[in-house]
Amino acid sequence: MTDIRVAIVDDQELVRMGLRMMLDAQPDIEVVAEASDGHEALRIAAAGDIDVILMDVRMPGLDGIAATEQIAAHDDAPRILVLTTFDLDEYAFAALRAGASGFLLKDARPPELLGAIRAVHSGDAALAPRVTARMIEQFVEAPAPADETRLKVLTPREREILVAIGEGMTNDELAVHFFLSISTVKTHISRLLQKLGARDRVQLVILAYESGLVGR
C-alpha cells in the first residue's frame, strides 16, 4: 500500500508536532512536509509529492484561505483538508469555496481526523459532506431559487442524487437509498462533477445549498 503523503500547515509548532506524532504512527500515512504560514504552504505544494494538506485557516502573513485558493487553482493540486477551531467559522467556509476538499475541527478525535484524511485522499470525501453541510446551513440562510439554467443538464436521477449529496449522504447511503451499486453511484457522481464543472464532492454540496435544492 502506498503511503498517503501529508503536509501540515499551522502557525503553532506544538500543533504541528502533535499532528505529526499521531500521523506518523499510522502505517499508511507519512508526514512529508510542514509549513508555518500560507507562503510556505505554496512553496511545499509547488514542490509536489504531497497528497493531502492539513491547512490551518487563521495564520499570519498569507492565511489559509488565500493559500488554499492559489494551491487549488492548479490541476494537479493536492487535496486540502481545512482544520479550524470553530465549527461556525466563516473563514473556513470561504476556504471550502476557494477549493478545499474538506473541513474538520481541530478538536476532532483521532479516528475522525484519520478517517477524513483517508476519505479526502480517496476522492470520496465521505466525511466532509456531513461536516460541511452542517456548517453551510449556518451561512446559507436564504438560498436563491434553483439555477435551472445550470441544473437543466442533469437527468431527474442525477438531480435527486445531487440533493442527497447536499444532505450529506455517503456513497454507501446513496447506494441503499437509491437501490444502486457502489460503482453506479460513483458513475453518477463523476457525471455530476463533469456536467456541473465541480472540482469535487464538497463543491457539489455547496452548489446544492447555493442553488436552493437543499436547505429550503
C-alpha positions in Angstrom: 0.0 0.0 0.0 1.3 3.4 -1.0 1.6 5.9 1.9 -0.6 8.9 1.9 1.8 11.8 1.8 0.6 14.6 4.1 1.8 18.2 4.7 0.9 20.1 7.9 0.3 23.8 7.7 -0.2 25.6 11.0 1.5 28.6 12.6 1.7 26.8 16.0 4.7 24.5 16.3 3.1 22.4 19.1 0.1 21.8 16.9 2.3 20.6 14.1 4.3 18.4 16.4 1.2 16.8 17.9 -0.3 16.1 14.4 3.0 14.7 13.1 3.3 12.3 16.0 -0.2 11.0 15.5 0.0 10.7 11.7 3.5 9.2 11.6 2.2 6.4 13.9 -0.1 5.3 11.1 1.1 2.5 8.8 -0.4 4.2 5.7 0.3 7.9 6.3 3.6 9.8 6.1 4.2 13.4 7.0 6.5 14.7 4.3 6.4 18.5 4.9 5.5 21.2 7.4 4.8 24.9 7.0 4.0 27.7 9.4 2.1 30.0 7.0 0.4 30.3 3.7 3.6 31.4 1.8 5.4 28.3 2.9 2.4 26.2 2.0 2.6 27.5 -1.5 6.2 26.5 -1.8 5.8 23.0 -0.5 2.7 22.4 -2.6 4.7 23.6 -5.7 7.4 21.1 -4.9 5.0 18.3 -5.4 5.0 14.8 -3.8 2.1 15.7 -1.5 -1.3 14.0 -1.5 -3.2 15.9 1.3 -2.5 19.2 3.0 -3.9 19.8 6.5 -4.5 23.6 6.3 -5.0 25.9 9.3 -7.2 28.9 8.4 -6.0 31.8 10.6 -2.3 32.3 10.1 -0.1 35.5 9.9 1.0 36.6 6.5 -0.8 34.6 3.9 -3.8 32.9 5.6 -5.2 29.5 4.8 -8.0 30.8 2.6 -5.7 32.6 0.2 -3.2 29.8 0.2 -6.0 27.2 -0.5 -7.3 29.3 -3.4 -3.9 29.5 -5.0 -3.0 25.9 -4.5 -6.4 24.5 -5.6 -6.1 26.5 -8.9 -3.7 24.0 -10.3 -4.9 20.9 -11.9 -2.5 18.6 -10.1 -3.1 20.2 -6.7 -3.1 18.1 -3.6 -6.3 17.7 -1.6 -6.7 20.2 1.1 -8.4 19.4 4.4 -9.2 22.6 6.4 -8.7 22.5 10.2 -10.3 25.2 12.3 -11.0 25.8 16.0 -14.6 26.9 15.5 -17.4 24.9 13.9 -19.1 28.1 12.7 -16.1 29.7 11.1 -16.8 32.0 8.2 -13.2 31.8 7.2 -13.3 28.0 6.9 -16.4 28.3 4.8 -14.5 30.7 2.5 -11.7 28.2 2.3 -14.1 25.5 1.1 -15.4 27.8 -1.6 -11.8 28.5 -2.5 -11.2 24.8 -3.3 -10.6 22.9 -0.1 -11.8 19.3 -0.2 -12.9 19.0 3.4 -13.5 20.7 6.8 -12.7 19.4 10.3 -12.5 20.8 13.8 -9.1 20.8 15.4 -10.5 19.1 18.5 -11.8 16.2 16.3 -11.0 12.8 17.8 -8.0 11.0 16.1 -10.2 8.4 14.3 -12.2 11.3 12.8 -9.1 13.1 11.5 -7.5 9.9 10.2 -10.8 8.9 8.5 -11.1 12.4 6.9 -7.5 12.3 5.6 -8.1 8.8 4.0 -11.5 9.8 2.6 -10.2 13.1 1.1 -7.2 11.2 -0.4 -9.5 8.6 -1.9 -11.6 11.3 -3.6 -14.7 10.1 -1.9 -14.6 12.7 0.9 -17.3 10.7 2.7 -16.8 12.6 6.0 -16.5 16.1 4.6 -20.1 16.5 3.2 -21.6 15.8 6.6 -19.4 18.4 8.3 -19.7 21.0 5.6 -23.4 20.5 5.3 -23.9 21.5 9.0 -21.7 24.5 8.5 -23.2 25.6 5.3 -26.7 25.6 6.9 -25.5 28.4 9.1 -24.4 30.6 6.2 -26.9 29.9 3.5 -29.9 31.3 5.5 -31.8 32.5 2.4 -30.9 30.2 -0.6 -31.5 31.6 -4.0 -34.0 29.8 -6.3 -32.5 26.9 -8.0 -30.4 27.9 -11.1 -32.4 25.9 -13.6 -30.1 27.1 -16.4 -27.2 25.3 -14.8 -29.2 22.4 -13.5 -31.2 21.6 -16.6 -28.2 19.5 -17.9 -29.0 16.9 -15.2 -31.2 13.9 -15.5 -34.0 13.6 -12.9 -32.0 10.8 -11.2 -28.8 13.0 -11.2 -30.8 15.8 -9.6 -32.1 13.5 -6.9 -28.5 12.3 -6.2 -27.3 15.9 -6.0 -29.9 16.7 -3.4 -28.9 13.6 -1.4 -25.2 14.5 -1.6 -26.1 18.0 -0.4 -27.9 16.4 2.6 -24.7 14.6 3.5 -25.3 11.1 2.3 -22.2 8.9 1.8 -21.7 6.6 -1.2 -22.9 3.6 0.9 -26.0 5.5 1.9 -26.7 6.7 -1.6 -26.5 3.1 -2.8 -29.0 1.9 -0.2 -31.4 4.8 -0.7 -31.5 4.6 -4.5 -31.1 0.8 -4.7 -27.9 1.2 -6.7 -24.5 -0.5 -6.7 -21.5 1.5 -5.4 -20.0 1.5 -8.8 -23.2 3.0 -10.3 -23.2 5.6 -7.5 -19.6 6.6 -8.3 -20.5 6.8 -12.0 -23.4 9.2 -11.2 -21.1 11.4 -9.0 -18.5 11.5 -11.8 -21.2 12.7 -14.3 -22.4 15.3 -11.8 -18.8 16.7 -11.4 -18.4 16.8 -15.1 -21.7 18.3 -16.0 -21.6 21.0 -13.3 -17.9 21.8 -13.6 -17.4 20.9 -9.9 -13.9 20.1 -8.6 -15.0 17.6 -6.0 -17.9 16.4 -3.8 -17.6 19.3 -1.4 -18.3 21.7 -4.3 -21.4 19.6 -5.1 -22.6 20.1 -1.5 -22.1 23.9 -1.7 -23.8 24.0 -5.1 -26.8 22.1 -3.8 -27.2 24.7 -1.0 -26.5 27.8 -3.0 -29.0 26.7 -5.7 -31.7 26.2 -3.2 -32.0 22.4 -3.8 -31.2 21.8 -0.1 -31.8 23.9 2.9 -35.2 25.4 1.9 
